[in-house]
Amino acid sequence: MSMINKGLSLVAMPLLLVLGGCASTSQQAPEAVVEAPVETQAVAEVVEVEPIPPMVQDGKIVLPNDPMDASAGSNALQGVFYFDFDQAIVRRDGHAELDQHAGVLASNPRLMVRLEGHADERGTREYNLALGERRANAVQSYLLSQGASRSQIEVVSYGEEKPAMSGHDQMAWEKNRRVEIVYR
């Protein structure tokens, strides 16, 4: 080895040792492991309560306000749906209640309903019977689309034969253009 290389080695070696000794060798204190206290969970006994089924009263369906609480009162669905003149289209203002009827029928397969279609006095007897049937069929289609079963529904038309209100004016005609849901 040449003298210059030996000289560099002699200088470099102690320098490396000094630098190596200056290097930080800080040791981190081990993290304290703290275990969270284990909470004991109280296990509540679950008691299954049968919901109170809807009741049929005078052809109307009566729903409990709270199906789990018999003392919470009840709510009777009206079941009368009105139609515009010479129309058999279910109006939007009846959709919310029809949804409730469909829900009751879907969750209670033994319940049966009769959809009674009606018309006002204008038009021939035959025309009004057909119009009442079209109206009842429109309500049936709506209920079926919301989960009711066809086997639960009977469709009947009375045409103009059973008016809800007697009279020969607009108010009477509006009340007579209807479908009534009658539970059996």
Buried (B, 14 or more C-beta within 10 A) or exposed (E): EEEEEEEEEEEEEEEEEEEEEEEEEEEEEEEEEEEEEEEEEEEEEEEEEEEBEBEBEEBBBBBBEEBEEEEEEBEEBEBBBBBEEEEBEBEEEBEEBBBBBBBBBBEBEEBBBBBBBBBBBBBEEEBBBBBBBBBBBBBBEBBBEBEBEEEBBBBBBBBBEEBBEEEEEEEBBBBBBBBBBBBE
